Amino acid sequence: MSKITRQYSADDLSRIIEMAWEDRTPFEAIENLFGVNQDAVIKIMRSELKPSSFRLWRKRTQGRNTKHLKLRSPDINRGYCPTQYKQR
């Protein structure tokens, strides 16, 4: 377990990983909630995921417009798909 992961509870660590996997959640949102910048998120993902899962995640996030606010269209003002949280 690295220094970075030791300072978070299991719940917080799980949420950071979940947010990092979500396509529409920018790294800046993770930083605002947990104080973890993009480099630290990468280190967390590297230490917590299997090597093949980490490589898959990095391939998905590199250059993805929705993961970086500077690249993101200003028309996107939500962090999830409108149908993701349907009321039953």
N, CA, C and O atoms as a Tinker XYZ file with bonds, in Angstrom:
   352  protein
     1  N      0.855000   -1.182000    0.000000    73     2
     2  CA     0.000000    0.000000    0.000000    64     1     3
     3  C      0.899000    1.243000    0.000000    63     2     4     5
     4  O      1.813000    1.341000    0.819000    81     3
     5  N      0.651000    2.180000   -0.898000    73     3     6
     6  CA     1.484000    3.371000   -1.008000    64     5     7
     7  C      1.065000    4.443000   -0.005000    63     6     8     9
     8  O      0.018000    4.345000    0.635000    81     7
     9  N      1.913000    5.473000    0.113000    73     7    10
    10  CA     1.603000    6.590000    1.018000    64     9    11
    11  C      0.279000    7.247000    0.656000    63    10    12    13
    12  O     -0.496000    7.628000    1.534000    81    11
    13  N      0.029000    7.377000   -0.627000    73    11    14
    14  CA    -1.186000    8.051000   -1.086000    64    13    15
    15  C     -2.427000    7.273000   -0.651000    63    14    16    17
    16  O     -3.385000    7.862000   -0.151000    81    15
    17  N     -2.414000    5.957000   -0.839000    73    15    18
    18  CA    -3.606000    5.176000   -0.527000    64    17    19
    19  C     -3.813000    5.018000    0.970000    63    18    20    21
    20  O     -4.943000    4.797000    1.404000    81    19
    21  N     -2.757000    5.124000    1.777000    73    19    22
    22  CA    -2.896000    4.977000    3.226000    64    21    23
    23  C     -3.689000    6.108000    3.862000    63    22    24    25
    24  O     -4.290000    5.920000    4.919000    81    23
    25  N     -3.699000    7.256000    3.246000    73    23    26
    26  CA    -4.359000    8.401000    3.861000    64    25    27
    27  C     -5.863000    8.462000    3.591000    63    26    28    29
    28  O     -6.535000    9.382000    4.059000    81    27
    29  N     -6.396000    7.498000    2.844000    73    27    30
    30  CA    -7.830000    7.477000    2.537000    64    29    31
    31  C     -8.480000    6.242000    3.124000    63    30    32    33
    32  O     -7.870000    5.176000    3.205000    81    31
    33  N     -9.721000    6.401000    3.530000    73    31    34
    34  CA   -10.483000    5.245000    4.002000    64    33    35
    35  C    -10.784000    4.349000    2.802000    63    34    36    37
    36  O    -10.653000    4.769000    1.652000    81    35
    37  N    -11.184000    3.124000    3.081000    73    35    38
    38  CA   -11.524000    2.193000    2.007000    64    37    39
    39  C    -12.675000    2.737000    1.164000    63    38    40    41
    40  O    -12.688000    2.568000   -0.055000    81    39
    41  N    -13.641000    3.390000    1.815000    73    39    42
    42  CA   -14.779000    3.971000    1.082000    64    41    43
    43  C    -14.328000    5.095000    0.165000    63    42    44    45
    44  O    -14.748000    5.159000   -0.990000    81    43
    45  N    -13.464000    5.993000    0.675000    73    43    46
    46  CA   -12.973000    7.101000   -0.145000    64    45    47
    47  C    -12.144000    6.578000   -1.317000    63    46    48    49
    48  O    -12.279000    7.056000   -2.443000    81    47
    49  N    -11.299000    5.611000   -1.049000    73    47    50
    50  CA   -10.476000    5.028000   -2.104000    64    49    51
    51  C    -11.344000    4.385000   -3.180000    63    50    52    53
    52  O    -11.077000    4.527000   -4.374000    81    51
    53  N    -12.368000    3.687000   -2.752000    73    51    54
    54  CA   -13.297000    3.068000   -3.700000    64    53    55
    55  C    -13.997000    4.118000   -4.543000    63    54    56    57
    56  O    -14.170000    3.932000   -5.748000    81    55
    57  N    -14.399000    5.215000   -3.928000    73    55    58
    58  CA   -15.086000    6.285000   -4.660000    64    57    59
    59  C    -14.139000    6.982000   -5.637000    63    58    60    61
    60  O    -14.545000    7.317000   -6.750000    81    59
    61  N    -12.896000    7.203000   -5.244000    73    59    62
    62  CA   -11.914000    7.811000   -6.149000    64    61    63
    63  C    -11.743000    6.932000   -7.384000    63    62    64    65
    64  O    -11.734000    7.430000   -8.509000    81    63
    65  N    -11.608000    5.625000   -7.171000    73    63    66
    66  CA   -11.439000    4.694000   -8.292000    64    65    67
    67  C    -12.684000    4.684000   -9.170000    63    66    68    69
    68  O    -12.583000    4.685000  -10.397000    81    67
    69  N    -13.849000    4.674000   -8.544000    73    67    70
    70  CA   -15.109000    4.691000   -9.307000    64    69    71
    71  C    -15.206000    5.953000  -10.153000    63    70    72    73
    72  O    -15.566000    5.886000  -11.328000    81    71
    73  N    -14.889000    7.098000   -9.567000    73    71    74
    74  CA   -14.955000    8.365000  -10.308000    64    73    75
    75  C    -13.935000    8.391000  -11.437000    63    74    76    77
    76  O    -14.209000    8.934000  -12.507000    81    75
    77  N    -12.760000    7.809000  -11.210000    73    75    78
    78  CA   -11.731000    7.776000  -12.251000    64    77    79
    79  C    -12.182000    6.920000  -13.432000    63    78    80    81
    80  O    -11.847000    7.234000  -14.574000    81    79
    81  N    -12.933000    5.847000  -13.185000    73    79    82
    82  CA   -13.426000    4.988000  -14.252000    64    81    83
    83  C    -14.550000    5.641000  -15.045000    63    82    84    85
    84  O    -14.721000    5.349000  -16.228000    81    83
    85  N    -15.320000    6.522000  -14.408000    73    83    86
    86  CA   -16.454000    7.149000  -15.093000    64    85    87
    87  C    -15.959000    8.073000  -16.197000    63    86    88    89
    88  O    -15.085000    8.909000  -15.972000    81    87
    89  N    -16.521000    7.918000  -17.390000    73    87    90
    90  CA   -16.075000    8.707000  -18.539000    64    89    91
    91  C    -16.363000   10.195000  -18.383000    63    90    92    93
    92  O    -15.564000   11.023000  -18.822000    81    91
    93  N    -17.468000   10.545000  -17.780000    73    91    94
    94  CA   -17.871000   11.946000  -17.724000    64    93    95
    95  C    -17.407000   12.685000  -16.469000    63    94    96    97
    96  O    -17.693000   13.873000  -16.321000    81    95
    97  N    -16.711000   12.021000  -15.578000    73    95    98
    98  CA   -16.230000   12.687000  -14.368000    64    97    99
    99  C    -14.815000   13.194000  -14.612000    63    98   100   101
   100  O    -13.892000   12.391000  -14.743000    81    99
   101  N    -14.625000   14.503000  -14.675000    73    99   102
   102  CA   -13.288000   15.037000  -14.945000    64   101   103
   103  C    -12.370000   14.874000  -13.727000    63   102   104   105
   104  O    -12.831000   14.783000  -12.589000    81   103
   105  N    -11.076000   14.840000  -13.995000    73   103   106
   106  CA   -10.094000   14.730000  -12.919000    64   105   107
   107  C    -10.222000   15.897000  -11.936000    63   106   108   109
   108  O     -9.945000   15.746000  -10.746000    81   107
   109  N    -10.637000   17.046000  -12.434000    73   107   110
   110  CA   -10.792000   18.218000  -11.567000    64   109   111
   111  C    -11.882000   17.995000  -10.512000    63   110   112   113
   112  O    -11.781000   18.519000   -9.403000    81   111
   113  N    -12.917000   17.227000  -10.846000    73   111   114
   114  CA   -13.969000   16.924000   -9.872000    64   113   115
   115  C    -13.418000   16.050000   -8.742000    63   114   116   117
   116  O    -13.770000   16.242000   -7.578000    81   115
   117  N    -12.562000   15.098000   -9.086000    73   115   118
   118  CA   -11.929000   14.249000   -8.073000    64   117   119
   119  C    -11.036000   15.105000   -7.179000    63   118   120   121
   120  O    -11.006000   14.930000   -5.961000    81   119
   121  N    -10.317000   16.023000   -7.797000    73   119   122
   122  CA    -9.437000   16.906000   -7.022000    64   121   123
   123  C    -10.240000   17.803000   -6.082000    63   122   124   125
   124  O     -9.830000   18.026000   -4.943000    81   123
   125  N    -11.372000   18.317000   -6.544000    73   123   126
   126  CA   -12.206000   19.172000   -5.690000    64   125   127
   127  C    -12.770000   18.413000   -4.503000    63   126   128   129
   128  O    -12.848000   18.963000   -3.404000    81   127
   129  N    -13.164000   17.163000   -4.699000    73   127   130
   130  CA   -13.766000   16.379000   -3.624000    64   129   131
   131  C    -12.744000   15.778000   -2.665000    63   130   132   133
   132  O    -12.964000   15.757000   -1.454000    81   131
   133  N    -11.625000   15.288000   -3.203000    73   131   134
   134  CA   -10.681000   14.534000   -2.382000    64   133   135
   135  C     -9.292000   15.161000   -2.276000    63   134   136   137
   136  O     -8.453000   14.675000   -1.518000    81   135
   137  N     -9.040000   16.236000   -3.030000    73   135   138
   138  CA    -7.721000   16.877000   -2.989000    64   137   139
   139  C     -6.644000   16.048000   -3.669000    63   138   140   141
   140  O     -5.467000   16.159000   -3.327000    81   139
   141  N     -7.037000   15.219000   -4.629000    73   139   142
   142  CA    -6.107000   14.338000   -5.335000    64   141   143
   143  C     -6.003000   14.819000   -6.777000    63   142   144   145
   144  O     -6.988000   14.785000   -7.514000    81   143
   145  N     -4.815000   15.269000   -7.185000    73   143   146
   146  CA    -4.671000   15.744000   -8.566000    64   145   147
   147  C     -4.553000   14.562000   -9.528000    63   146   148   149
   148  O     -4.523000   13.409000   -9.099000    81   147
   149  N     -4.488000   14.848000  -10.809000    73   147   150
   150  CA    -4.490000   13.800000  -11.827000    64   149   151
   151  C     -3.315000   12.842000  -11.646000    63   150   152   153
   152  O     -3.488000   11.630000  -11.771000    81   151
   153  N     -2.134000   13.358000  -11.356000    73   151   154
   154  CA    -0.974000   12.485000  -11.167000    64   153   155
   155  C     -1.179000   11.531000  -10.003000    63   154   156   157
   156  O     -0.808000   10.360000  -10.091000    81   155
   157  N     -1.763000   12.014000   -8.916000    73   155   158
   158  CA    -2.017000   11.165000   -7.753000    64   157   159
   159  C     -3.091000   10.123000   -8.069000    63   158   160   161
   160  O     -3.007000    8.986000   -7.603000    81   159
   161  N     -4.100000   10.505000   -8.858000    73   159   162
   162  CA    -5.131000    9.535000   -9.261000    64   161   163
   163  C     -4.484000    8.410000  -10.069000    63   162   164   165
   164  O     -4.812000    7.239000   -9.880000    81   163
   165  N     -3.581000    8.760000  -10.953000    73   163   166
   166  CA    -2.885000    7.754000  -11.754000    64   165   167
   167  C     -2.095000    6.814000  -10.844000    63   166   168   169
   168  O     -2.105000    5.600000  -11.050000    81   167
   169  N     -1.417000    7.363000   -9.848000    73   167   170
   170  CA    -0.657000    6.528000   -8.904000    64   169   171
   171  C     -1.577000    5.613000   -8.111000    63   170   172   173
   172  O     -1.254000    4.447000   -7.885000    81   171
   173  N     -2.725000    6.139000   -7.687000    73   171   174
   174  CA    -3.694000    5.315000   -6.961000    64   173   175
   175  C     -4.184000    4.181000   -7.846000    63   174   176   177
   176  O     -4.225000    3.026000   -7.422000    81   175
   177  N     -4.554000    4.512000   -9.069000    73   175   178
   178  CA    -5.064000    3.497000   -9.985000    64   177   179
   179  C     -3.983000    2.439000  -10.262000    63   178   180   181
   180  O     -4.286000    1.248000  -10.329000    81   179
   181  N     -2.747000    2.867000  -10.418000    73   179   182
   182  CA    -1.657000    1.926000  -10.682000    64   181   183
   183  C     -1.464000    0.973000   -9.499000    63   182   184   185
   184  O     -1.202000   -0.214000   -9.693000    81   183
   185  N     -1.593000    1.489000   -8.285000    73   183   186
   186  CA    -1.343000    0.647000   -7.111000    64   185   187
   187  C     -2.541000   -0.230000   -6.742000    63   186   188   189
   188  O     -2.362000   -1.280000   -6.125000    81   187
   189  N     -3.749000    0.178000   -7.105000    73   187   190
   190  CA    -4.948000   -0.546000   -6.681000    64   189   191
   191  C     -5.522000   -1.497000   -7.727000    63   190   192   193
   192  O     -6.252000   -2.426000   -7.382000    81   191
   193  N     -5.200000   -1.276000   -8.999000    73   191   194
   194  CA    -5.752000   -2.116000  -10.066000    64   193   195
   195  C     -4.741000   -3.175000  -10.497000    63   194   196   197
   196  O     -3.537000   -3.036000  -10.279000    81   195
   197  N     -5.257000   -4.229000  -11.110000    73   195   198
   198  CA    -4.372000   -5.203000  -11.740000    64   197   199
   199  C     -3.678000   -4.486000  -12.900000    63   198   200   201
   200  O     -4.242000   -3.553000  -13.472000    81   199
   201  N     -2.464000   -4.909000  -13.251000    73   199   202
   202  CA    -1.741000   -4.242000  -14.349000    64   201   203
   203  C     -2.543000   -4.134000  -15.642000    63   202   204   205
   204  O     -2.515000   -3.096000  -16.304000    81   203
   205  N     -3.255000   -5.195000  -16.006000    73   203   206
   206  CA    -4.027000   -5.144000  -17.261000    64   205   207
   207  C     -5.194000   -4.158000  -17.153000    63   206   208   209
   208  O     -5.522000   -3.477000  -18.125000    81   207
   209  N     -5.817000   -4.080000  -15.984000    73   207   210
   210  CA    -6.914000   -3.123000  -15.781000    64   209   211
   211  C     -6.393000   -1.695000  -15.808000    63   210   212   213
   212  O     -7.042000   -0.800000  -16.350000    81   211
   213  N     -5.220000   -1.485000  -15.221000    73   211   214
   214  CA    -4.629000   -0.147000  -15.241000    64   213   215
   215  C     -4.328000    0.278000  -16.677000    63   214   216   217
   216  O     -4.637000    1.406000  -17.063000    81   215
   217  N     -3.734000   -0.601000  -17.462000    73   215   218
   218  CA    -3.429000   -0.262000  -18.860000    64   217   219
   219  C     -4.699000    0.057000  -19.640000    63   218   220   221
   220  O     -4.719000    1.001000  -20.430000    81   219
   221  N     -5.755000   -0.719000  -19.426000    73   219   222
   222  CA    -7.041000   -0.471000  -20.079000    64   221   223
   223  C     -7.594000    0.897000  -19.679000    63   222   224   225
   224  O     -8.076000    1.646000  -20.529000    81   223
   225  N     -7.526000    1.223000  -18.390000    73   223   226
   226  CA    -8.018000    2.513000  -17.896000    64   225   227
   227  C     -7.214000    3.664000  -18.492000    63   226   228   229
   228  O     -7.791000    4.657000  -18.937000    81   227
   229  N     -5.891000    3.542000  -18.506000    73   227   230
   230  CA    -5.058000    4.609000  -19.068000    64   229   231
   231  C     -5.361000    4.818000  -20.542000    63   230   232   233
   232  O     -5.420000    5.956000  -21.008000    81   231
   233  N     -5.551000    3.741000  -21.271000    73   231   234
   234  CA    -5.868000    3.846000  -22.694000    64   233   235
   235  C     -7.191000    4.588000  -22.879000    63   234   236   237
   236  O     -7.332000    5.399000  -23.794000    81   235
   237  N     -8.165000    4.303000  -22.002000    73   235   238
   238  CA    -9.474000    4.964000  -22.080000    64   237   239
   239  C     -9.396000    6.451000  -21.759000    63   238   240   241
   240  O    -10.054000    7.259000  -22.415000    81   239
   241  N     -8.604000    6.820000  -20.763000    73   239   242
   242  CA    -8.627000    8.203000  -20.278000    64   241   243
   243  C     -7.670000    9.143000  -21.005000    63   242   244   245
   244  O     -7.893000   10.353000  -21.017000    81   243
   245  N     -6.623000    8.617000  -21.603000    73   243   246
   246  CA    -5.666000    9.497000  -22.272000    64   245   247
   247  C     -6.313000   10.226000  -23.433000    63   246   248   249
   248  O     -6.787000    9.609000  -24.387000    81   247
   249  N     -6.325000   11.546000  -23.341000    73   247   250
   250  CA    -6.876000   12.364000  -24.407000    64   249   251
   251  C     -8.389000   12.418000  -24.461000    63   250   252   253
   252  O     -8.949000   13.045000  -25.360000    81   251
   253  N     -9.058000   11.779000  -23.524000    73   251   254
   254  CA   -10.535000   11.789000  -23.513000    64   253   255
   255  C    -11.006000   13.191000  -23.116000    63   254   256   257
   256  O    -10.653000   13.692000  -22.049000    81   255
   257  N    -11.792000   13.806000  -23.969000    73   255   258
   258  CA   -12.251000   15.176000  -23.736000    64   257   259
   259  C    -13.030000   15.322000  -22.433000    63   258   260   261
   260  O    -12.892000   16.334000  -21.746000    81   259
   261  N    -13.832000   14.346000  -22.090000    73   259   262
   262  CA   -14.696000   14.487000  -20.919000    64   261   263
   263  C    -13.947000   14.312000  -19.603000    63   262   264   265
   264  O    -14.493000   14.643000  -18.550000    81   263
   265  N    -12.709000   13.803000  -19.626000    73   263   266
   266  CA   -11.942000   13.622000  -18.393000    64   265   267
   267  C    -11.117000   14.857000  -18.043000    63   266   268   269
   268  O    -10.522000   14.919000  -16.967000    81   267
   269  N    -11.075000   15.828000  -18.930000    73   267   270
   270  CA   -10.260000   17.028000  -18.716000    64   269   271
   271  C    -11.120000   18.261000  -18.993000    63   270   272   273
   272  O    -11.586000   18.452000  -20.116000    81   271
   273  N    -11.326000   19.084000  -17.993000    73   271   274
   274  CA   -12.201000   20.255000  -18.161000    64   273   275
   275  C    -11.732000   21.181000  -19.269000    63   274   276   277
   276  O    -12.561000   21.781000  -19.954000    81   275
   277  N    -10.418000   21.314000  -19.465000    73   275   278
   278  CA    -9.906000   22.203000  -20.510000    64   277   279
   279  C    -10.258000   21.697000  -21.900000    63   278   280   281
   280  O    -10.399000   22.497000  -22.825000    81   279
   281  N    -10.403000   20.394000  -22.068000    73   279   282
   282  CA   -10.741000   19.816000  -23.370000    64   281   283
   283  C    -12.240000   19.625000  -23.542000    63   282   284   285
   284  O    -12.719000   19.408000  -24.655000    81   283
   285  N    -12.969000   19.705000  -22.457000    73   283   286
   286  CA   -14.398000   19.399000  -22.436000    64   285   287
   287  C    -15.226000   20.522000  -23.063000    63   286   288   289
   288  O    -14.923000   21.702000  -22.887000    81   287
   289  N    -16.240000   20.152000  -23.774000    73   287   290
   290  CA   -17.143000   21.127000  -24.364000    64   289   291
   291  C    -17.900000   21.864000  -23.254000    63   290   292   293
   292  O    -18.325000   21.232000  -22.286000    81   291
   293  N    -18.075000   23.167000  -23.369000    73   291   294
   294  CA   -18.834000   23.889000  -22.340000    64   293   295
   295  C    -20.313000   23.490000  -22.299000    63   294   296   297
   296  O    -21.020000   23.823000  -21.348000    81   295
   297  N    -20.778000   22.778000  -23.327000    73   295   298
   298  CA   -22.163000   22.315000  -23.351000    64   297   299
   299  C    -22.410000   21.187000  -22.344000    63   298   300   301
   300  O    -23.553000   20.934000  -21.963000    81   299
   301  N    -21.348000   20.515000  -21.917000    73   299   302
   302  CA   -21.485000   19.418000  -20.948000    64   301   303
   303  C    -21.387000   20.012000  -19.551000    63   302   304   305
   304  O    -20.320000   20.457000  -19.127000    81   303
   305  N    -22.499000   20.015000  -18.848000    73   303   306
   306  CA   -22.504000   20.612000  -17.510000    64   305   307
   307  C    -22.969000   19.621000  -16.448000    63   306   308   309
   308  O    -23.416000   20.024000  -15.374000    81   307
   309  N    -22.865000   18.341000  -16.741000    73   307   310
   310  CA   -23.262000   17.321000  -15.771000    64   309   311
   311  C    -22.195000   16.234000  -15.755000    63   310   312   313
   312  O    -21.377000   16.144000  -16.671000    81   311
   313  N    -22.208000   15.428000  -14.732000    73   311   314
   314  CA   -21.198000   14.394000  -14.596000    64   313   315
   315  C    -21.709000   13.004000  -14.916000    63   314   316   317
   316  O    -20.986000   12.026000  -14.723000    81   315
   317  N    -22.934000   12.892000  -15.398000    73   315   318
   318  CA   -23.481000   11.576000  -15.695000    64   317   319
   319  C    -24.536000   11.693000  -16.782000    63   318   320   321
   320  O    -25.027000   12.782000  -17.081000    81   319
   321  N    -24.867000   10.575000  -17.356000    73   319   322
   322  CA   -25.895000   10.514000  -18.387000    64   321   323
   323  C    -27.257000   10.801000  -17.757000    63   322   324   325
   324  O    -27.516000   10.331000  -16.649000    81   323
   325  N    -28.134000   11.553000  -18.420000    73   323   326
   326  CA   -29.443000   11.878000  -17.836000    64   325   327
   327  C    -30.289000   10.649000  -17.489000    63   326   328   329
   328  O    -31.155000   10.724000  -16.617000    81   327
   329  N    -30.050000    9.536000  -18.152000    73   327   330
   330  CA   -30.830000    8.338000  -17.870000    64   329   331
   331  C    -30.175000    7.431000  -16.833000    63   330   332   333
   332  O    -30.722000    6.383000  -16.491000    81   331
   333  N    -29.009000    7.830000  -16.332000    73   331   334
   334  CA   -28.273000    6.987000  -15.399000    64   333   335
   335  C    -28.986000    6.805000  -14.069000    63   334   336   337
   336  O    -28.988000    5.701000  -13.523000    81   335
   337  N    -29.585000    7.844000  -13.540000    73   335   338
   338  CA   -30.244000    7.783000  -12.251000    64   337   339
   339  C    -31.742000    7.973000  -12.408000    63   338   340   341
   340  O    -32.297000    8.984000  -11.976000    81   339
   341  N    -32.385000    7.009000  -13.021000    73   339   342
   342  CA   -33.833000    7.089000  -13.241000    64   341   343
   343  C    -34.573000    6.874000  -11.931000    63   342   344   345
   344  O    -34.176000    6.048000  -11.109000    81   343
   345  N    -35.636000    7.614000  -11.750000    73   343   346
   346  CA   -36.509000    7.426000  -10.594000    64   345   347
   347  C    -37.439000    6.260000  -10.872000    63   346   348   349
   348  O    -37.970000    6.142000  -11.976000    81   347
   349  N    -37.638000    5.417000   -9.909000    73   347   350
   350  CA   -38.517000    4.248000  -10.110000    64   349   351
   351  C    -39.880000    4.516000   -9.587000    63   350   352
   352  O    -40.753000    3.652000   -9.667000    81   351
